[in-house]
C-alpha cells in the first residue's frame, strides 16, 4: 500500500532527503511497502495531519500510539 503523500510528506521536505541514506530506507519500508506501519500515517489517519509532529519519524510507532491515546476522545 504505497502512500499517496510520498512526494510531499513534510517529514522528507524538512527532516531528511528521501532518495538517499536513512530516508531511502524509510521510503522503501514505509512509504512504498506498507504505509499503515508508518507512525506519521497512523497519527494523520486517526487524528488528522495537524497532530503529526514534524519530528515524528516513520518508525516511532510507540510515540504515535501515545499521541493518538492522548488526543483521542472517549
N, C-alpha and C positions, 0 to 999 in steps of 0.2 A: 504494500500500500504506500505508494510514493506520495510524499507530502506536496500539496499544491502551493505551499508557501516557500518552497526551497529557494527560489530565485530572489525573494525579497524578505527573508527572515531577518528581523532586526539583530539577532544574535550574530549572524555572519556579516552583517553590514557594519557592526560596531565592535565586535569582540575578536573575531579571527577570520582569516581567509578560508573560503570553502573548498578551494582547489588544491591545497597542499597541507602537509603535516597532519596535525590532530583534526583540523577542520575537515579534511578529506575523509578521515576515518569516521568522524561523526556523521558526515553526509552519507557515507555508504551504509553505516549501521542503523541510522535513524531516519534520515530523510528519503533515502531511496529504497530501503528494505521494508521497514515497518514503523510508520510514523506514530503508531499508538504506543510505542515504547519510549518515545521522546518525552522527557519531563516538561518541556515547553508546550508541546502539543496537549499533554494531559491537562495542564492548567488552563490553557486557552480554550480548549473544547468544553471544559467543565464550568469555568467561571467567566471566561471572556478574555480577550487579548490584553486588556488593560491590567490584569492581575499578574501577568508574566513579567517578573523582574529581568532586567537586561543581563544580570549576572547569573541567571539560571542556565546552567549547561544542560545539554540534552540527556546526559547520563545521571543527573541529580534527581532521581525518581523519589527518594525519601523526602527530599526538600519539597518536591512538587506535591506529594501527598500531604505534607504538613501545611502548605499554603492552601490547598483545597479544603482540608479539615478546618483550618482557622477561619476560612471565609465562606464556608457553606452554611446555609440557613437550615435549621432543623435540628 
